[in-house]
Amino acid sequence: MERIDEIFGSMVFNDCVMKERLPKNTYTALKKAISLGVGIDISIADTVAETMKNWATEKGATHFCHWFQPMTGITAEKHDSFIVPKGDGHILMEFSGKELIKGEPDASAFPSGGLRATFEARGYTAWDPSSFAFVKDNTLCIPTAFCSYGGEALDKKTPLLRSMDAINKQALRIVKLFGLKDIEHINVTVGAEQEYFLIDKDMFSLRPDLMYCGRTLLGAKPPKGQEMNDHYFGVIKPRVAAFMKELDSELWKLGVLAKTEHNEAAPAQHELAPVFTTTNIAADHNQLTMEIMKKVADKHNLVCLLHEKPFDGVNGSGKHNNWSISTDTGINLLKPGKNPSSNMLFLLCLCAVIKAVDEHQDLLRFSVSSAGNDHRLGADEAPPAIISMYLGDDLTDILEAIEKGERHNDCEKVKMSVGTQTIPYIKKDNTDRNRTSPFAFTGNKFEFRMLGSASSVSDANIILNTIVADTFEEFADTLENAQDFDCAVRELLVTTVKEHKKILFGGDGYSSEWEKEAESRGLLNLKSTVDAIPYFTKEENIKLFEHHGVYNKTEIVCRSDIAYENYCKILHIEALTLLEMVKRDIVPAISDYTAHLCDCAEKKAKLNSANVELDIAKELNDCNELIYTLIANLEKALKKAENADLLCESAEIYHNEVLYIMQNIRKYADKAESITSRDFWPYPSYGDMLFKI
């Protein structure tokens, strides 16, 4: 049996390996270059590359690749072998510093939002030494950034690293003002909880909608869903447990800090949560996690579904982004401590986040927007589309006292007894949890719960880091010029609470009353991706990103175009898939069963007892006629969307017309499924997929 401590990080060229294998002067120079964020000398790169190659080949690697994250939402890699011909029929195994530092993939086929034309093919991958290389599938994978020939970011890693630099720069100013002179770096850390579904591969292969779209476009609800709450944290089934065991092992080998696994609320739904790590590493690890989940599932004759809403009527899958800020000396800036009301640094950082979230609701909502997530946000398992923050009673009381200029007495943690001497006392947390809150404080971090399960965590964290950096800068500018520092801090806290308390909400985010109240507070309610995209390119947002060096205007516009393109393409593929399913399979299946019922009715006519068959046949025939009419409407709407002059116009047609017709087709197809014999229906049912692993 494998020991965790022996396999963990065994396939990673991590700090321990570098320290052991690199010459001391090379290791020291590399670490210094990483910590200072400066370029690495080619001589150092050559030594690192040779050492890295030797280590990787010992692990079975025959190739290397620059592993990068283009704007497809998944990773990309081009494999090159280590072999170099000698000229005598033999080969050498070589890997140079130049090959380590820079790669030249063809950039023309990756999304660029018009930034690059097809004939302008060149792009560059550049080594990110702050993220460890690793061996996967006999290939040395080197995490890299990806940019165009003109230097614009074509990936998610580059702007994430820039945003981390921005918040580090401004947060350092804050901590220095509080006298913490020994701090050299501020780390933004993330723990990304990953939800997913597992279904049988054989059933998956019989569902064109799952194969092409990742979600079911049709499917009647089974008699039982998640009403009994018996799946949540329930005993893990043997087949799923075997998958989880191998998944853990493969992730641990790659240094991914997989920690917690359990059944989620919906049948066939599960979750994996890692230990917190630096945001850049967390983003890399989450991409690896999604990839390895799919590979391991396949080995167990399962399919891992990462779509945000693969099954209608049961919970969808999210990705909870647990975000915090810490110093390189180990101080968590979002940890209240024993006396939060007098912890001025914590309160200032807390208020900075509150102000940032309130002022930039639009950007946060945009960061989690996708065609898939639109089906999930606002449903019973996900936060509403309205951005709000939950702090819990204690912190809310402290902020109210600050606003009123009153003193607040901190509460000690209460010991709880459950009424029996057998169970020891436990300490009660200062706050309850609010699962309906999009952005909740959970002890020493914020949990941003709106991310979709298939999305890259980079998108949300780029926004979070940038908007908080902007508020930190504003606070630092004020405090650095203050005559009385303590007084200036208190004034900042009071002003921030008064101006931004409208974003704080501790009630039921699912209620219709909250939607009305949020509107009265002036909070945004961007219900769809199409509603959210235009906010990204607002002039003030462009200035924000350019000021902090995270995006330039060209990069922002191209990402906006990509968001529109992705939305349109996804809806187009879904619509074509639905048309294929109903034309080829559903309409004929309903017709066949209707004919079968009519035949039965004819045979039973002599007995004067054919009413049941005829009633069902009529109901099915009505459904089929409505579906057939809607098919024609859907085809017209698709042509209208394709012929629109602008991407934004096309997206609106897909959202307002195409999706609406698709939902109506589903309504009648699902009704027909519920009264059609299993022998005639062409696809596995929801019950088959959700309950038969």
Residue, then its C-alpha position, 0 to 999 in steps of 0.5 A: m500500500e502506498r504511503i501518502d508521505e512517500i508519494f506526495g509530490s513525487m512527480v513534482f520538481n519542487d523546492c526540495v528536489m531543486k535544493e537537493r539537485l541544483p548547485k547551491n549557487t544556482y539554487t540560491a540565484l533561482k530562489k532570489a529571482i523568483s522572490l524578487g520577480v526578476g529575469i533569470d540568467i540563461s546560464i542559470a536556466d541551462t543548469v536548471a534545464e539540465t537538472m530538470k531533464n535528468w530528474a524527469t527522465e528518471k521518472g520515465a519522461t521522454h518528452f517535455c511541454h510548455w503547459f499553459q492556460p489559453m482562454t479556452g478554459i482548459t489547459a494546452e500542451k505541445h510535446d517535444s522529445f528530449i532526443v537530439p541526433k548525434g549523426d552516427g545513428h545514435i541520439l543524445m537526451e538534451f534540454s536547454g535553458k532556452e527551451l525551458i524559458k521560451g516556447e513558440p506554439d502556433a497561436s492562431a487557433f486559440p481564442s483571441g477575440g480578434l486580437r490575432a488574425t489566423f495568418e498572424a500565428r506566432g505566440y510565445t509561452a514563457w516559463d513561470p518559475s513560481s509554479f513547479a514543473f511536474v511529470k504527467d503521462n511521461t511528459l515533463c510539464i513546465p507551467t508557462a504564461f502565453c502571450s501574442y507576438g505583440g506581447e498581449a496576454l492570451d491566457k489566464k495565468t499572465p493577468l493572474l500573476r499581474s493581479m497578484d503583483a498589484i495586491n502585493k504592492q498595495a497591501l505592503r503599503i498598508v502593513k508597513l503603515f501598521g509598523l510591520k517592517d519585516i514583511e517583504h511579501i503579501n500572498v493571496t491564497v485560495g482553496a478551490e472546492q470542486e463539485y462534480f457528477l459521476i455517471d456510468k460511461d455506457m449511459f453517457s455514450l447513449r446521450p448525445d447531449l452529454m457528449y456534445c454539451g456536457r449537460t442534458l437538454l432533455g430528461a423527465k424528472p425521476p420520482k426521487g431526486q434529492e428531496m430526502n437529503d440522503h445522499y449528502f455526506g452519505v456513505i460513499k458507494p464502493r465504485v465511487a470510493a475506488f475512483m476517489k482513492e485513485l484520484d487522491s493518489e494521482l493528485w498527491k503525486l502531482g503535489v495537489l493538496a487534495k484534502t476532503e471528499h464527500n457526497e454532495a446534495a444531488p444523487a451522483q454528485h460529489e466534492l473534492a476540497p484542497v488545502f489552501t495555497t498561493t493563488n497561482i499554484a491553486a489555479d494550476h492545481n485546480q486545472l490539473t484536478m479537473e483533468i485528472m478527475k476525467k482521466v481517472a473516471d474513464k479508467h473506472n468506466l465512469v464519466c466525470l461531468l463538470h458542467e454547472k447544471p448537467f441535470d435539470g431539477v437537481n443541484g448543479s455544481g459550483k466551485h467555492n473560491n476560498w480567498s484570503i491574504s497573508t504575509d510572508t511572516g505568517i500573519n493572516l490579514l483576515k483573521p479577526g483574532k481574540n479581540p476583533s473590535s480592537n484589531m485595526l489592521f484586520l478591520l481595515c482589511l475587512c472594510a477594504v474588501i467590503k468597499a471593493v465588492d460593493e463598488h465592483q459588483d459588476l466585475l465580480r458578476f462578470s467573472v463568474s458568467s458563462a452559459g452553463n452557470d446561467h442555469r445554476l445561479g439563483a437556483d436552490e443550491a447556488p447563490p443568487a445573481i445579486i452580489s452581497m456579502y455575509l459577515g455573521d452577527d459578531l462582525t456585523d455588530i462590530l461594524e454597526a458600533i463603528e458606524k455609531g462611534e460606540r464601543h463594542n465588547d468582543c464575545e468569547k467563544v461559547k462552549m456548547s453542550v449537546g445535553t449528554q456527558t458522553i459528548p465533550y464540550i465544543k466551542k461555538d463559532n462566532t458566526d453561523r454559515n449562510r449558504t445563500s450568500p455569494f460572498a461570505f466571511t468564514g472565519n479567516k477568509f471569504e468564500f466566493r460561492m458563485l463560480g461554476s464548476a467548469s470555470s478557471v478560478s483565475d477569472a474570479n481571482i484576477i478580479l478579486n485581487t485587482i479590486v482589493a488592490d485598488t481599495f488598498e491603494e486608496f486607503a494607503d494614500t489617505l493614511e500615508n498623508a495623515q497627521d494622526f494615523d489612529c484617528a485617520v484609520r477610525e475615520l476610514l472605517v466609519t466612512t467605509v461602513k456608512e457608504h458601503k453597508k448596503i452590500l451586507f446582507g445576512g438573510d435568505g438570498y433565495s427569497s423574492e423579498w431580497e430581490k426587491e430589497a436589493e433593488s431598493r439598495g441599488l444593488l445590481n441584478l445581472k441575471s445572465t451572462v448577456d447582461a453581465i458582459p457589457y460591464f467589463t468594458k465600461e470606461e472606469n473598469i478599463k482605467l482600473f485594470e490599466h492603472h494596476g497593470v493587470y489588463n490593457k484596453t486591447e486585452i479587455v476588449c478581446r476578452s469581452d469578445i471571447a465571452y460573447e463568442n463562447y456564449c453564442k457557440i455554446l448555445h449554437i451547439e446545444a441548439l443543433t444537438l437538441l434539433e438532432m435529438v428530437k428529429r432523429d430520435i424523439v419525434p420518431a420514438i413518440s410516433d412509434y409509441t403512438a402508433h403502437l397505442c393506436d394498434c392496441a386500441e384498434k384490437k381492443a375496440k371490439l371489447n369497448s375498452a380502448n379509451v386508455e390507449l387513445d387518451i395517451a396516444k392523443e396526448l403524445n400526438d399533441c406533444n409531437e405536433l408542438i415539438y415539430t412546430l417548435i423545431a421550425n421556430l428554433e431553426k429560424a431563430l438560429k439563422k437570425a442569430e447567425n446573421a446578426d451584425l454584432l456579437c452582442e446582438s447575436a448573444e441576445i438572440y441566443h439568450n432571448e429566443v433560441l434558449y427560450i424555444m429550446q426550453n419549450i421543446r424540452k417541456y413537451a419532450d419531457k412530458a412525452e417521456s413521462i408517458t412513453s414506454r421505456d421500450f420505445w424511449p431512445y435514451p437512458s432516463y434521469g433515474d438510470m444515470l443518477f441512481k445506478i452507479 
